[in-house]
Amino acid sequence: MAGAGRVLVRGGQVYDHDGDVHHPPVADILIDNGEIVAVGAGLAVDGGHEVVDAAGRLVVPGLINAHYHSHDTLCRGLFEELPLEFWLLYTLPMGQNRSKEEVRARTLVGALESLRCGITTVQDMLGLTPLNEEYTDVVLSAYREAGIRVVLSPMVADVPAIAMVRHKDDLPSDVQEMLGTRALPMREQLDYLEHQFNKHPAAGARHWAVAPFAPQRCTPAMLEGCAALAEKHDLSVYTHVYETKGQALIARELFKQHDGSLIGYLKSTGLLGPRLNIVHSVWISRPEMDSMAQADAGIVLNHLSNLKLKSGIAPVCDLRESGVRLGLGCDNCSGSDVQSVFQAMKMFCLLAAVSEPEPGAGLAHEVLRHATVGNARTAGLDGKLGALKAGYKADMILIDLNDVAYLPYNSAARQLVYTEAGRGVESVIVDGRVVIKARKVTTFDEDALHREVAGLMRHFIADYDAVVASRKRALPYMLEAHRRVWQADIGMNRFVGRTR
């Protein structure tokens, strides 16, 4: 999607991370070819500009979702009270070998919800099965159609999915098959990524990243290959680390040569550095945090899905104290059920507050940085996204201050974080293009998408019911494995958000 022409956003309260975060001053924003060229009061323009009236609006940098999976969007609302390993039994097959029509629709659904919640950039850690060019073209086309910015990173792994389960060898062979006992050859996957980076180079609102699924699902050669690709193409890296207690136990039992640490394993393959972002980090230790902070590696927190999938609470206070850079994500539509950075920001603040008994200086302005400039940094787009300044990409949202969430209006930062639910998002601009105007999507036919999804869901639900029926035999074995994990004492409590 190419940047639009000249636009003037006139007379809104323009949020500045370094200014008055409670009552931002009124200013204009001048946009040319997708980039902010000036911010100030009373900017003069000629008649060639599209004027967006922002009077009575709060203009905020576009929110960035630093962890998302578009492949299970149609599973929204299907799951509750399921730990991660059980959830994988059902979600993994529902993202595989689907029609191109369904792949397009599910991508658009996620993009639509994101835009309506003020998210202008999604980091899509896409599980693509089969991993082929035709599917990739459909996904990229759908994102271009929606008009949202995407940092796309199709996931790769050369160790089968069964590696996500502790004591996997104790499971019957057919249960192991349900979770996945095969993986594509490493070279085939890395060559696919290289081809996509060259065929669809980053441009406009399209960006790339490298995503090894998880350290325990990748051989050293795969991780080294991912590190080399990221270096060659100047890309960031995202990978799932320490999402569950079982994964911490797997690290201690199977990676003893790396001091039982997945961070140590990543370091040994050349991935621990400024490009790296680990996602979740619920069961990370304080020494590992410190190691990451020293390497300028990042952590993307996903409190919403971690709570719903019974994974625990990431140690947000220790993470803040360690100085490691932080980002926020919303995760799967079936894992958190919503693509709302507003909810993610509020959860960050509430968990940090309940974990620290003494009064603090306030977290709202801090978490707004994490959700914008911090999340931009995860993708290597710092200095380009996350702020409303000259030279930055023109990604922004207009919040209606007439909404009851701002009655009374005492603090932009606090009410955006603690009060806003997405209802106040009136207009959205991505790459200088108005993609939502007065709450109406301008880029595609939303009503037609509703009809299309309704038709697709008839087959989708039938397939889902068949998957559920086929997984019944696995449940007692999975429950026993799950109980063994939770009975193990590893000296870490993840219900207070601290490592100690």
C-alpha positions as CSV (number, residue, x, y, z in Angstrom):
1,M,0.0,0.0,0.0
2,A,1.6,3.2,-1.1
3,G,1.4,6.3,1.2
4,A,-1.4,8.7,0.4
5,G,-1.0,12.2,-0.9
6,R,-1.2,15.4,1.2
7,V,-3.3,15.4,4.4
8,L,-3.8,18.0,7.1
9,V,-5.2,16.8,10.5
10,R,-6.4,20.1,11.9
11,G,-7.1,21.2,15.4
12,G,-6.9,18.1,17.5
13,Q,-5.2,17.6,20.9
14,V,-1.9,16.0,19.8
15,Y,-0.5,13.5,22.2
16,D,3.3,13.9,22.8
17,H,5.1,11.3,25.0
18,D,7.5,14.0,26.1
19,G,4.9,16.8,26.6
20,D,1.8,17.3,28.7
21,V,0.4,13.7,28.7
22,H,-2.7,14.8,30.6
23,H,-3.9,17.8,28.6
24,P,-2.1,17.8,25.2
25,P,-2.2,21.1,23.4
26,V,-4.2,21.7,20.2
27,A,-2.1,21.4,17.0
28,D,-2.2,20.5,13.4
29,I,-0.4,17.6,11.7
30,L,0.8,17.9,8.1
31,I,1.2,14.7,6.1
32,D,2.9,14.2,2.8
33,N,3.2,10.9,1.0
34,G,2.6,8.8,4.1
35,E,5.0,10.8,6.4
36,I,4.5,13.5,9.0
37,V,6.3,16.6,7.8
38,A,5.2,19.1,10.5
39,V,3.3,19.4,13.8
40,G,2.3,22.8,15.1
41,A,-0.5,25.2,15.6
42,G,-2.1,26.9,12.6
43,L,-0.2,25.2,9.9
44,A,-0.9,26.8,6.5
45,V,-1.7,24.6,3.5
46,D,-2.9,25.1,-0.1
47,G,-6.0,23.6,-1.6
48,G,-4.4,20.3,-2.5
49,H,-4.6,18.8,0.9
50,E,-7.3,16.5,2.3
51,V,-8.4,18.1,5.6
52,V,-9.4,15.9,8.5
53,D,-11.2,18.0,11.1
54,A,-9.9,16.9,14.5
55,A,-11.6,19.5,16.7
56,G,-12.8,17.8,19.9
57,R,-10.6,14.9,19.2
58,L,-7.5,13.5,20.9
59,V,-4.9,12.5,18.3
60,V,-2.7,9.6,19.4
61,P,0.1,7.7,17.8
62,G,-1.3,4.5,16.2
63,L,-1.2,1.6,18.6
64,I,1.1,-1.3,17.7
65,N,0.3,-5.0,18.5
66,A,3.7,-6.6,19.0
67,H,2.4,-10.2,19.2
68,Y,-0.5,-11.6,17.2
69,H,-1.4,-14.7,15.1
70,S,-4.0,-14.2,12.3
71,H,-4.3,-17.9,11.6
72,D,-6.9,-18.7,14.3
73,T,-9.1,-15.6,14.1
74,L,-12.2,-17.7,13.3
75,C,-11.7,-19.7,16.5
76,R,-12.7,-16.7,18.6
77,G,-15.1,-17.7,21.4
78,L,-14.6,-21.4,21.0
79,F,-12.4,-22.0,24.1
80,E,-12.5,-21.3,27.8
81,E,-10.7,-22.9,30.8
82,L,-8.0,-24.6,28.7
83,P,-4.3,-24.6,29.6
84,L,-2.0,-23.9,26.6
85,E,-1.1,-27.5,25.8
86,F,-4.8,-28.5,25.7
87,W,-5.6,-25.5,23.6
88,L,-3.0,-26.5,21.0
89,L,-4.8,-29.8,20.5
90,Y,-7.7,-27.9,19.0
91,T,-6.2,-24.7,17.5
92,L,-3.3,-26.2,15.6
93,P,-5.5,-28.3,13.2
94,M,-8.0,-25.5,12.7
95,G,-5.3,-23.3,11.1
96,Q,-4.1,-26.0,8.7
97,N,-5.0,-26.7,5.0
98,R,-7.8,-24.2,4.9
99,S,-9.2,-22.7,1.7
100,K,-7.7,-19.5,0.2
101,E,-11.1,-17.8,0.8
102,E,-10.9,-18.6,4.4
103,V,-7.3,-17.5,4.8
104,R,-8.2,-14.1,3.2
105,A,-11.3,-13.7,5.3
106,R,-9.6,-14.6,8.6
107,T,-6.8,-12.1,7.8
108,L,-9.3,-9.3,7.1
109,V,-11.3,-10.1,10.2
110,G,-8.3,-9.6,12.4
111,A,-7.2,-6.5,10.6
112,L,-10.7,-5.0,10.9
113,E,-10.9,-5.6,14.6
114,S,-7.4,-4.2,15.1
115,L,-8.2,-1.0,13.2
116,R,-11.4,-0.4,15.1
117,C,-9.5,-0.7,18.3
118,G,-6.9,1.9,17.2
119,I,-4.2,-0.6,16.2
120,T,-2.4,0.6,13.1
121,T,0.4,-2.0,13.0
122,V,0.1,-5.8,13.7
123,Q,3.1,-8.1,14.2
124,D,1.6,-11.2,12.7
125,M,3.6,-14.3,13.8
126,L,1.8,-16.4,11.3
127,G,1.3,-20.1,11.5
128,L,1.0,-21.0,7.8
129,T,0.2,-24.6,6.9
130,P,1.1,-25.4,4.2
131,L,4.0,-23.0,4.1
132,N,3.7,-22.0,0.5
133,E,3.8,-19.0,-1.8
134,E,0.1,-19.0,-2.7
135,Y,-1.0,-18.7,0.9
136,T,1.5,-15.9,1.6
137,D,0.2,-14.0,-1.4
138,V,-3.3,-14.2,-0.1
139,V,-2.3,-12.9,3.4
140,L,-0.3,-10.0,2.0
141,S,-3.1,-9.1,-0.4
142,A,-5.6,-9.1,2.5
143,Y,-3.5,-6.8,4.6
144,R,-3.0,-4.5,1.6
145,E,-6.8,-4.5,1.1
146,A,-7.5,-3.6,4.7
147,G,-4.9,-0.8,4.7
148,I,-3.3,-1.8,8.0
149,R,0.5,-1.9,8.6
150,V,1.9,-5.4,9.1
151,V,5.1,-6.9,10.3
152,L,4.8,-10.4,8.9
153,S,6.8,-13.3,10.2
154,P,5.7,-16.8,9.1
155,M,6.8,-19.2,11.8
156,V,9.4,-21.8,11.2
157,A,10.4,-24.9,13.3
158,D,12.3,-28.1,12.5
159,V,11.4,-29.9,15.8
160,P,7.8,-31.3,15.8
161,A,5.1,-29.6,17.9
162,I,5.1,-32.5,20.4
163,A,8.2,-30.8,21.9
164,M,5.9,-28.3,23.5
165,V,4.8,-31.0,26.0
166,R,7.0,-32.1,29.0
167,H,7.4,-35.8,29.3
168,K,6.1,-36.2,25.7
169,D,7.5,-39.8,25.5
170,D,5.1,-40.9,28.2
171,L,2.1,-40.1,25.9
172,P,0.7,-42.9,23.7
173,S,1.9,-42.7,20.1
174,D,-1.5,-41.7,18.7
175,V,-1.8,-38.8,21.2
176,Q,1.7,-37.7,20.2
177,E,0.5,-37.7,16.6
178,M,-2.4,-35.5,17.5
179,L,0.0,-32.9,18.8
180,G,2.3,-33.3,15.8
181,T,5.3,-35.5,15.3
182,R,6.6,-34.2,11.9
183,A,8.3,-31.0,10.8
184,L,9.4,-29.7,7.4
185,P,13.1,-29.8,6.7
186,M,15.0,-26.8,7.9
187,R,16.4,-25.8,4.6
188,E,13.0,-25.8,2.9
189,Q,11.7,-23.4,5.5
190,L,14.6,-21.0,5.4
191,D,14.6,-21.0,1.6
192,Y,10.9,-20.1,1.7
193,L,11.6,-17.1,3.9
194,E,14.4,-15.9,1.8
195,H,12.3,-16.1,-1.3
196,Q,9.4,-14.1,0.3
197,F,11.8,-11.4,1.5
198,N,13.1,-11.0,-2.0
199,K,9.8,-11.4,-3.8
200,H,7.9,-8.9,-1.6
201,P,10.5,-6.5,-0.2
202,A,9.5,-4.2,2.6
203,A,7.7,-1.1,1.2
204,G,4.9,1.2,2.4
205,A,3.0,-0.6,5.1
206,R,4.6,-4.0,4.6
207,H,7.5,-5.2,6.8
208,W,9.1,-8.5,7.6
209,A,10.5,-10.3,10.6
210,V,11.9,-13.7,11.4
211,A,10.0,-16.1,13.7
212,P,11.5,-19.3,14.9
213,F,8.4,-20.8,16.7
214,A,10.2,-21.5,20.1
215,P,13.7,-22.4,21.1
216,Q,12.7,-26.0,22.1
217,R,11.1,-26.4,18.7
218,C,14.2,-25.5,16.8
219,T,17.6,-27.2,16.3
220,P,20.7,-25.1,16.8
221,A,21.1,-25.1,13.0
222,M,17.6,-23.7,12.5
223,L,18.2,-20.9,15.1
224,E,21.6,-20.1,13.6
225,G,19.9,-20.0,10.1
226,C,17.3,-17.6,11.5
227,A,20.0,-15.4,13.0
228,A,21.8,-15.3,9.7
229,L,18.6,-14.4,7.8
230,A,17.8,-11.6,10.2
231,E,21.3,-10.2,9.9
232,K,21.3,-10.4,6.1
233,H,18.0,-8.7,5.7
234,D,18.2,-6.4,8.7
235,L,15.1,-7.8,10.4
236,S,13.9,-8.3,13.9
237,V,13.3,-11.8,15.5
238,Y,10.3,-13.0,17.5
239,T,10.1,-16.3,19.3
240,H,7.9,-17.8,22.1
241,V,9.8,-18.3,25.3
242,Y,8.8,-19.5,28.8
243,E,5.0,-19.2,28.1
244,T,4.3,-22.0,30.6
245,K,5.8,-23.6,33.6
246,G,6.2,-26.8,31.6
247,Q,8.5,-24.9,29.2
248,A,10.7,-23.8,32.1
249,L,10.9,-27.4,33.2
250,I,11.8,-28.5,29.7
251,A,14.6,-26.0,29.6
252,R,16.0,-27.2,32.9
253,E,15.8,-30.9,31.9
254,L,16.8,-30.8,28.3
255,F,19.1,-27.8,28.0
256,K,21.5,-28.5,30.9
257,Q,24.5,-27.7,28.7
258,H,23.1,-24.1,28.6
259,D,22.6,-24.0,32.4
260,G,19.0,-25.1,31.9
261,S,18.2,-21.8,30.2
262,L,16.4,-21.1,27.0
263,I,18.1,-17.7,27.0
264,G,21.4,-19.4,27.2
265,Y,20.4,-21.6,24.3
266,L,19.4,-18.6,22.2
267,K,22.7,-17.0,23.1
268,S,24.7,-20.0,21.9
269,T,23.1,-19.7,18.4
270,G,23.8,-16.0,18.0
271,L,20.3,-14.8,18.5
272,L,20.7,-13.0,21.9
273,G,21.1,-9.4,20.8
274,P,19.2,-6.2,19.8
275,R,17.2,-8.0,17.1
276,L,15.7,-10.5,19.5
277,N,12.2,-10.3,21.1
278,I,11.0,-13.1,23.2
279,V,7.3,-13.4,23.7
280,H,5.5,-14.1,27.0
281,S,8.4,-14.6,29.5
282,V,6.0,-15.8,32.2
283,W,8.6,-18.1,33.8
284,I,11.8,-16.2,33.1
285,S,14.3,-15.8,35.9
286,R,15.9,-12.6,37.1
287,P,19.4,-13.6,35.9
288,E,17.9,-14.2,32.5
289,M,16.2,-10.8,32.5
290,D,19.5,-9.2,33.4
291,S,21.2,-11.1,30.6
292,M,18.6,-9.9,28.1
293,A,18.8,-6.3,29.3
294,Q,22.6,-6.3,28.8
295,A,22.1,-7.6,25.3
296,D,19.4,-5.0,24.5
297,A,17.0,-7.9,23.7
298,G,13.3,-7.3,24.2
299,I,10.3,-9.0,25.9
300,V,6.7,-8.8,24.6
301,L,4.2,-9.3,27.3
302,N,0.8,-10.9,26.7
303,H,-1.0,-10.9,30.0
304,L,-4.4,-11.4,28.5
305,S,-3.7,-14.8,26.9
306,N,-1.4,-15.9,29.7
307,L,-4.2,-15.5,32.2
308,K,-6.9,-17.2,30.1
309,L,-4.7,-20.1,29.2
310,K,-3.6,-20.6,32.8
311,S,0.0,-20.0,32.1
312,G,0.6,-17.6,35.0
313,I,1.6,-13.9,35.4
314,A,4.7,-12.5,33.9
315,P,6.9,-10.8,36.6
316,V,6.3,-7.3,35.4
317,C,7.8,-5.5,38.4
318,D,11.1,-7.5,38.1
319,L,11.1,-6.9,34.4
320,R,10.7,-3.1,34.9
321,E,13.5,-3.1,37.5
322,S,15.8,-5.1,35.3
323,G,15.7,-2.4,32.6
324,V,15.0,-4.9,29.8
325,R,13.0,-3.2,27.0
326,L,9.3,-4.1,27.0
327,G,6.5,-4.4,24.4
328,L,2.9,-5.5,24.6
329,G,0.9,-7.9,22.5
330,C,-2.7,-9.3,22.3
331,D,-1.9,-12.8,21.0
332,N,-4.4,-15.1,19.3
333,C,-8.1,-14.3,18.9
334,S,-8.9,-17.6,20.6
335,G,-6.3,-17.1,23.4
336,S,-7.4,-13.6,24.5
337,D,-10.5,-13.2,22.2
338,V,-9.8,-9.6,21.5
339,Q,-7.3,-7.5,19.5
340,S,-7.3,-4.6,21.9
341,V,-4.1,-2.9,23.0
342,F,-6.3,-0.8,25.3
343,Q,-7.0,-4.0,27.3
344,A,-3.3,-5.0,27.2
345,M,-2.2,-1.6,28.5
346,K,-4.7,-1.7,31.3
347,M,-3.8,-5.2,32.3
348,F,-0.1,-4.2,32.4
349,C,-0.8,-1.4,34.8
350,L,-3.1,-3.4,37.1
351,L,-0.8,-6.4,37.4
352,A,2.2,-4.1,38.1
353,A,0.1,-2.2,40.7
354,V,-1.1,-5.3,42.5
355,S,2.5,-6.8,42.6
356,E,4.0,-3.7,44.3
357,P,2.5,-2.7,47.7
358,E,4.0,0.8,47.8
359,P,2.6,3.8,46.0
360,G,4.1,4.6,42.6
361,A,4.4,7.5,40.2
362,G,1.8,6.2,37.8
363,L,2.1,3.8,34.9
364,A,-0.3,5.1,32.2
365,H,2.2,7.3,30.4
366,E,4.8,4.5,30.6
367,V,2.6,1.9,29.1
368,L,1.6,4.2,26.3
369,R,5.2,4.3,25.4
370,H,5.5,0.5,25.5
371,A,2.4,0.2,23.2
372,T,3.8,2.7,20.6
373,V,7.5,3.5,20.5
374,G,8.4,0.4,22.5
375,N,6.5,-1.9,20.2
376,A,8.0,-0.1,17.2
377,R,11.4,-0.9,18.6
378,T,10.6,-4.6,18.7
379,A,10.2,-4.5,14.9
380,G,13.3,-2.3,14.2
381,L,11.0,0.6,13.4
382,D,12.0,2.9,16.2
383,G,12.3,6.5,14.9
384,K,9.7,5.6,12.3
385,L,6.6,4.6,14.2
386,G,5.1,5.3,17.6
387,A,5.2,9.1,17.9
388,L,3.6,12.1,16.2
389,K,6.7,13.9,15.1
390,A,8.1,15.2,11.8
391,G,9.9,12.4,10.0
392,Y,7.7,9.6,11.4
393,K,5.2,7.6,9.4
394,A,1.7,9.0,9.5
395,D,0.0,6.4,11.6
396,M,-2.4,7.8,14.1
397,I,-5.9,7.5,15.6
398,L,-8.5,10.2,16.4
399,I,-10.3,9.6,19.7
400,D,-13.7,11.3,20.2
401,L,-13.5,13.3,23.4
402,N,-17.3,13.6,23.4
403,D,-17.5,9.9,24.4
404,V,-18.6,9.3,27.9
405,A,-15.2,7.7,28.7
406,Y,-13.9,11.3,28.8
407,L,-16.7,12.8,30.9
408,P,-15.1,14.4,32.8
409,Y,-11.8,14.7,30.9
410,N,-9.0,14.8,33.5
411,S,-6.1,13.0,31.9
412,A,-5.5,11.8,28.3
413,A,-2.9,9.2,29.4
414,R,-4.9,7.8,32.3
415,Q,-8.2,7.7,30.5
416,L,-6.8,6.2,27.3
417,V,-5.3,3.4,29.5
418,Y,-7.9,2.8,32.2
419,T,-11.2,4.0,30.5
420,E,-11.0,3.6,26.8
421,A,-12.4,0.4,25.4
422,G,-12.1,1.2,21.7
423,R,-15.5,2.8,21.5
424,G,-13.9,6.3,21.2
425,V,-11.8,5.4,18.1
426,E,-13.5,7.6,15.4
427,S,-10.9,7.8,12.6
428,V,-7.7,5.9,11.8
429,I,-4.9,6.9,9.5
430,V,-2.2,4.5,8.3
431,D,0.7,5.5,6.2
432,G,-1.1,8.8,5.5
433,R,-4.2,7.1,4.3
434,V,-7.6,7.5,6.1
435,V,-8.7,3.9,6.5
436,I,-11.5,4.5,9.0
437,K,-13.4,7.8,8.8
438,A,-16.2,8.7,11.2
439,R,-16.2,5.0,12.3
440,K,-16.7,3.7,8.7
441,V,-14.1,1.5,7.0
442,T,-13.0,3.1,3.8
443,T,-10.9,0.4,2.3
444,F,-13.2,-2.6,1.8
445,D,-16.8,-3.6,2.1
446,E,-17.3,-4.6,5.8
447,D,-20.9,-5.8,5.2
448,A,-19.7,-8.2,2.5
449,L,-17.0,-9.6,4.9
450,H,-19.7,-10.3,7.5
451,R,-21.7,-12.3,4.9
452,E,-18.6,-14.1,3.7
453,V,-17.6,-15.2,7.2
454,A,-21.1,-16.4,8.0
455,G,-20.9,-18.6,5.0
456,L,-17.5,-19.9,5.7
457,M,-18.3,-20.7,9.4
458,R,-20.7,-23.5,8.5
459,H,-17.9,-25.6,7.2
460,F,-15.5,-24.3,9.8
461,I,-17.7,-25.3,12.8
462,A,-18.3,-28.8,11.3
463,D,-14.5,-29.3,11.0
464,Y,-14.0,-28.0,14.5
465,D,-16.6,-30.4,15.9
466,A,-14.8,-33.3,14.2
467,V,-11.5,-32.2,15.7
468,V,-13.0,-32.0,19.2
469,A,-14.4,-35.5,18.8
470,S,-11.1,-36.9,17.6
471,R,-9.2,-35.4,20.6
472,K,-11.2,-37.0,23.4
473,R,-8.8,-39.9,23.8
474,A,-6.0,-37.5,24.4
475,L,-7.5,-35.6,27.3
476,P,-6.8,-38.0,30.2
477,Y,-3.1,-38.3,29.2
478,M,-2.8,-34.6,28.7
479,L,-4.4,-33.9,32.1
480,E,-1.9,-36.3,33.8
481,A,1.0,-34.6,32.1
482,H,-0.4,-31.2,33.1
483,R,-0.7,-32.2,36.7
484,R,2.8,-33.4,36.8
485,V,4.0,-30.0,35.6
486,W,2.1,-28.1,38.3
487,Q,3.2,-30.4,41.1
488,A,6.8,-29.8,40.2
489,D,8.5,-27.2,42.5
490,I,10.9,-24.9,40.6
491,G,11.0,-22.1,43.2
492,M,9.0,-19.6,41.2
493,N,5.5,-18.3,41.9
494,R,3.7,-16.7,39.0
495,F,0.6,-15.6,40.6
496,V,2.0,-12.4,42.1
497,G,4.0,-11.1,39.1
498,R,7.4,-11.5,40.9
499,T,10.2,-13.9,40.4
500,R,10.6,-14.3,44.2
